[in-house]
Amino acid sequence: MQFRSVVVWAICGIFALHFLLIVFSLAHAGPVSRSCTGAIAALASISLLARLRLLPVRERATWFWAALGMLLWAVAHVVEIFLIAPAGTAGASNLSVDASDFIYVAAIFPLLMAFSTTRELQSQRVVFFFNCAQVLLACFLTYVLLYRMALAPTVAETVMGKVYGVACVLLAVMSVMRSFTWATQEERQCFHLISIFLWTYLPIELGMDYLTQYRGLQAGTVLDLAWNIPFAVTGWKALTLPLPEFDVMERDSAGRSELQHEVSRGRLLVECLCPLLMNAGIFALAAAVMRQHMLLGIGSLLVLLVIQGAQAAVIQMNYLAGRELLLEREQALRVANETLADLALMDPLTGIANRRRFTSALEAAWRLAVREGRTISLLAMDVDFFKGVNDHHGHPYGDSCLIHIARVLGKQAQRAGDLVARVGGEEFMLLLPETDGAGVAIVAESIHRAVDELALENHASPFQRILTVSIGVVSCGQCAPGPGEASSITPRRLIEAVDKALYQAKAEGRNRTVAATMG
């Protein structure tokens, strides 16, 4: 906050000093006036850099290029001071072709870079270097056009004015286009600020050129204060614009905060057109140079073509790599979803099916049995005196007992349609399609023997102080309804019957099997 205040007061102070120096009509008014304007431009660049430091890394590129453009404008003013100082006076707008003009034109290219580079491509270093190559090519062609063409001074001045004017207008148009195609709130504020600067600077530039050329306006008048306005407004706005609130929940894969704007076809179209406008400008420069340097102009066009082809190839490769990565992640997500679905149907303690999966499997087995007239059997099992297991031996031991019981039941479910499930705390179910009453009775007896062989301690049990189980079984020999019957036995009635058989086994003293028959 203190730094912001210092910069704002510095801008205001230089503006006021500039006004006082003009009012008192000091000698060398031109250099002094340009010095004040250059200082304000430098402060505007510092303001942009100060805001840049407060932003996430991915938000900084546009602000950096804008700050670089402001800095080059400030450098051009300083260079212009040394060029006009020997003459003592100069026009309000420098219409001659000198070294400062090249810097003025070069100051435009960083803003072209800001508008031409989309947010999706900022992180690609190769694309950045290709853009830099285009900027260098544009600077080279501008240098040749201004200083290596056999042009009369008046013609050179006209060419310079056209190049600079067209570049400024092109920038202003691009700024408006990008103002409506932003990816984040911060990018939107940056584009709006650059647009304000350009549309404030452009009429001042054109107006001062006109007054200097046709009205003989000299430097050091009150009108020189107009040069300060775009830079002063830009610096002040950069320091006072609110910082967007970057939500913790809205971060990219690298942890950078983002506030995304909905992607539309219009935005994509504009983002594709902006780089083409930059290419069109370079093409126009090459065409202008070609009039006297044919080989140089053709060579520049070939270089531009190679740069664009290579850049398009890199973007295409990145697109294909991103698409492949997306497909891989979709596959991984599909596998993860399937795994989660399996986990949702699995008992976490024993690793066997839970009640939800058992219910689904029973419905499927029941439909098949009804359709084909097959037999289906259920076995319900409950660990005897299991509360005493937890009370006397502890819950970890009780969990271990349940795991052993699940393994015993798993050995009985060897066929494809068989399913063992834990449906309650110490209650298990065994689904046995195509198994009749005699078969399920054999399975129940096998389970009793296997549990006895485990010899798990249960001091709460009267059966030799070892763990035992109670079993209820039910078998449906004819699942399909007979001729003329209105309804048939349902899975729900099967479950009710086997639960009733289990309850009877427990009521008769536990450690036994009770069978119920249906159909």
N, C-alpha and C positions, 0 to 999 in steps of 0.2 A: 504494500500500500504506500509506503514512503517513497519507494522508487517511482511508482506511478505518479505521485504528486510532483516529484522533482522534474520528471520529464514533461508533464503537462505545463508546469510553471515555466520551464525552459522554452517550450514552444511559444507560450504567450509572451515571454520576455523578449525573445528574438523578434517576434512579430511587432511588438511595440517599439523595439530599438530600430527596426527597419523603417517604421513609420517616422520616427523622430529624425533619423538620418536623412530621409527624403525631404522632410519639411524644412530642415535647416540647410538643404542644398549644399552639402559638403562636396569637396573636390573628389574626383574619381568616383562619381556616383554610381557608374555602371558596375565596376568591380565590387563596390561595397554592397550594392543591391543584390548582385548575384551571390555574394558570400552569405548573406542572410538567408536567401532562398535555399542555397546548398546546405546550410546548417539545419534548417527545418526539415529538408528532405532526409538528411542523415538521422535526425531525431525520429522521424517517421519510421525509418528502417529499424532503428533500435527498439521502437515500440512494438513493431511486428515480431522481432526476435524475442523480446521479453514475454510476449504472449505465447510464443512457440514453446518456451521452456515450461509452461504450465500445462501443456497438453500431452496426452498419450502419444507414443511414437508414431502411430499410424495416422495421426491427425496433423502431423507437422509439415508434410511435404509442401502443401499449397502455401502455407504461411512462409516457408523458407524461400520459395521462389519469388513471392511477392516482396519480401524483405530485400532479396538480392536486386530485384528491379529498382526499388527505391534507392538502394545504395549506389547503383550505377548512375542513376539520375543525379544524385548528389556529387559523384565524382565528375560527371560531365560539367556541372556548374563550376566546380573548382578548376577544371582544365580550361574552361571558357574564360575564367578570370585572368589567367596568365596570357591568354591569346589576345584579349582586348585591352589589357593594362597599358601596353605601349602606346596604343592609339588615344588613350585618355577618355574618349567617349565612344559609344557604340549604340546601335539600335536596340530598342526594347526586346526585339527578338532577333537572334543571330541568324541571318539568311545566307551567310557565306558558308562555303564548304571547308571545314577544318577538322582537326582531330576530335573536337568535342562532339561533332555530329555523329561520328562513328560510334561513340560511347552512348549517345542518346538512342540511336537505333538498336545498339546491343542491349540497352536496358529493357527493350520490349520483349526480347526473346525469353527471359526467365518467366514472364507472365504467360507467354505462349506455351511454355513448358507446363506451367500450372494448369492451364485450361485443357491442354492436350492429353495429359496423363490422367487416366481414370484411377479411381481408388483401388480397383482390383489389380491394376498393373504396377502400382507404386512399389510393392514389395519385390518385384522381379528386377533384379539388378541388371540383367542383360538388356531389358527394355529401356531402363534408365540410360545405359550407355548409348543405345541406338538414338534416343532422343537427344542426348548431348552431341552426338555426331551430326544430327540434323541442325542443331543450333550452331555448331562450328561451321558447317557448310554455308548456312545463311549468313553468318558473320563474314566469312571469306568472300562470298559473292557481293555482299554490301561493300566491303573494302574495295574490291575490284571496280564495282560500279561507280564509287565515289572518287577513287584516287588513281585508277589505272585505265580510265577511258579517255580518249582524246576528245574532250568536250570543251566548248567555250565556257568561261566562268558563269555567264548567265544561264546557259543550258545546264551546267552542273548544279547550279542553285535550284533550277526548276526540277531537275531529277531528284535532288535531295529532298525538296519539299514534298514531291509526290510520294517518294518512298516512305518518308516519315509519316505523312498524312494518311496514306493507305494503311500503313501498319497500325497506327493509332485507331483508325476506324474499325479495322479488322479485330483488334483487341476489344474494343467497346462492344461490338456485335457478339463476339464470343463470350464476353462477360455476362451479357444478358441471357444468352442461351444456357450457360452453365448455372446461372442463378436459379433456374427452374429445374435443374437436374442435379440435385445434391444427394449424397448418400447418407450424410450425418448432419446433425444440427450445426456442428462446428464448421464443417465444410460449407454449409449454406451461408453462415455468417461471413466466412472468408470471401466467398464469391461475391456476396452482396457488397462487402467493403471495397473489393477491387473494382467492382462495377461503379460504385459511387465515385471512387478516385478517377477512373478513366472518363466518365461522363462529366465530371467537373473539370478535369484537365483538358479534354479535347476542345471545348469551345474557347477556353482561354488561349490555348496554343494557336488555334486557327484565327481567333480575333487579334491576337498580338502580331501574328505574321502579317495579317492584312493591314493593320495600322502601321506597322513598320515599313512595309513595302510601298503602300500607296499614300500614307499620311506622314511618313517621315518621323514616326514616334521614336524618341530616344530613351535610353535607359536612365533610370534615376527619377522617374516621375511616380506619382501616387499609383498609377496603374500597375507598377511593378509589384505592388502588394498582392495583386491577383495571382501571381505565380505561387505565392505561399499557401493559398487557400486549399488546393487539393492535398498537399502534403500535411498541412496542419490538421485538417479534418480526418485524414487517414490515421495519423498518429494518435489523435485524441480518441477516435472510435476504437482503435486496436486496444487501447488501455482500459476503456470503459465498457466494452462489450461484455455481457455476462457469460461466465463459463457454464456450459451445459452440465447438468447433473448426470454423471455417469453412473448408472445403476449397477450394483454388484452382480445382479442376475443377468445383465446384458454384456457378456464378455466373449471374446473370441477364443480360439484354441490356445493362443499364446498368453491369455490373461489380460488382453488389452480391452478397455471399456469401449463400447460401441452403442450408438443410438441410431439404429438403421431406419432409413426412409424406404418406403415400399418401392420396389423396382418396377418400372413401367416400360412399355415399349418406347414411349417418347423419350425417356431418359436414355435408354440404350441407343436410340437413333442419334440423339444429340452428342453423346459420348463418342459415337463413331464419326460424326461429321466434323467435330472440332479438330482432330488430328489431320483430316483431309484439308481443312482450311490452312493449316500450317504448311502442309505439302504444296498447296496451291500458291502460297506466298513464295516459297523457295523456287517453285517452277517459274513464277513470274520474274524473279531475280535472275535466274539462269537464262531466261528468254531475253531479258534486257542486255545481259552481258554478251549474249551470242551475236549481237549485231556487229561487234568489233573483235570479239574473241570467240570465234566459232567453235574451235576445239575445246576451249575451256568451258563453254556453255554446254556443249554436248557431253563432255566428261562429267560435269556437275549433275546433269540429268541422269546419267548412268549410275553415278554414285548414289543419288537419291533413290533410284529404282532398286539398287542392290540393298540399300538400308531398309527400304520398305518391304522388300521380299524377305529379307532375313528376319525382320521384326514380325512379319506375318507368320513365318515358319515357326518362330519361337512361341508366339501366342498359340498357334495351332497345336504345337507339341505340348504346351502346358495345359491346353484344353483337353487333349486326349489323355494326358497323364492324370488330370483331375477327374475325368470321366471314369478312367480305370480305377482310380482310388475310390470314387463314389460307389462303383459296382462292388468293389471288395468290401467296403464298409456296409453296403446293403446286405451282402452275403453274410458278413459277420453279425449284423443285426438280426438277420433271419435265424441264424444259428442260436444267437443269444435268446431270441424270443421263444424258439422251440425248447431251449434249455429251461427257460423260466416257466414255460407251460408244463414241462415235465415236473419241475420242482413244485409247481402249484398242485400237482396231482400226487405228490409223494409225501409220506410221513417223514419229517426231518430226523426223528430219533432212530427209527428202525430201518429207514431206507426202502420200505415197501409202500404199496399204494395206500392212499388215505380214503376217507369215506366218499369224497367227491368222485374219485376215479372208480371206486367200487360201484357206486350208484350208476355211473355211465356204462361201465362194463356189464353190469347186470341187465340194464335195459337192452343193450345190444345183443347179449346172449339170449335174453328172453324173446326178442323179436325173431331171432334165428330159430329158436326151439319151436315157437308157434308156427312159423312158416313151414318148417320141415317136419313138425311133429316129433321132435326129439325130447329126450329126458334131460332134466336139469336138476342139480342138487346144490344145497347150501349147507355150510357148516359154520356155526357160531361158537366161539370159544371164549371163556373168561378165566383169568387166573384166580385161583382160590385164595381167599384171605390176603389179597394183595395189599390192603391197607396195613395189615400187620407187617408185611415185608418192608414197607417204607418206615413204619414206626420203629421196628426192631433193628433193621439193618441200614436204614438211611435211604434217601432218594437216589443217590448215585448207584447203589446196589440194585434198587428196584428198576432203574433204567437199564442196567446191564441184564437183568432177568428178562425184560421185555425184548431186548435185542436177541437173546438166545432163543426165546419162544418164536420170534419172527423167522429166525433161521430154520427152526424145526418145521414150521409151516411152509416155508419156501421150498423145502425138499419134497413136500407133498404136491406142490403145484408145478409139475414138470411139463405138462402139455401146453400147447399154444393158447388154448382158451382158458386155462386155469388161472386164477388170480387170488392172491392172498393180500389182505388189507387190514390195517389197524383202524377201526372205526370208533374207538373210544379210548379211555385211559388205559385199561387192561383188557379190552375186548377186541377180538379179531374175527374176521370173516374169511371164509374160503369158498370161492365160487368154482364149481366143478360141473361144467357142461358135459352132456352125454355120459352122465354117471347116474346109475340107479341107486335104490336104497341100499342094496347089498354092498355096492362099491363104496358109498360114502361111509357105511359102517366100518368097512375095513380101514379106510383112511383115518377115521376117528380112533380106532384101536391102535393104529400105528403111531398116532400123535401121542396117545397116553404112554406108550412104551418109550418113545423118544424123550418125552419130558421126564419120565422116571429115570432114564439113563443119565440125564443131565445132573441129577442129584443136587439141585440148587437148594440151598438152605432157606427154610422159612420157619422160624421158631414160633410163629403164630399158627402154624398148621398142625392139626391133630394126626396127620398122616405121616408118621415117622419124621416129623419136623423137616420135611422137604417140600419143595414146590410142586403143586398139582394143578390140574386144570379141569374145568367142567365144560362139557360140549353138548350142544344141541344140533341136531341134523334134521333136514327135511328134504324130501325128494318128490319131484313132480313128474310122474310117469307119462302124463298126457297133457301137454300144455295147450294145445289147440282146442277150441270149443267144439263140441260134438254137433251133429246135425240138429238144427232147430233150437240150439241153445242161444240165449240172449247175450250171455257174457262168458268170460273165461277167467281162469285164475290169473292174477296180476302179480308183478314183481313185489308190489307192496304187501300183498297177502302172503307171499313167500317169506318176506322178511319178518312179518308179524308171527308167522308160524314157527320159524326157526328161533325167534326171540322167546316165544312161549315155551319151546322145548328146552332152551337153555335155562330159562327161569325154573322150570320143573326139575332139571338136573341139579340145580343149586338148592332147591327146596328139599330134595330127597337126600341131601347130605353131601353134595359136591363130589368131585373126583370120579365122575361117571359120565356116561353118554345117554341122552334121551333122544329118541327118534320120533319125528312126526311125518306122516305121509299125506300127500295131496294128489288129487287127480287119479 
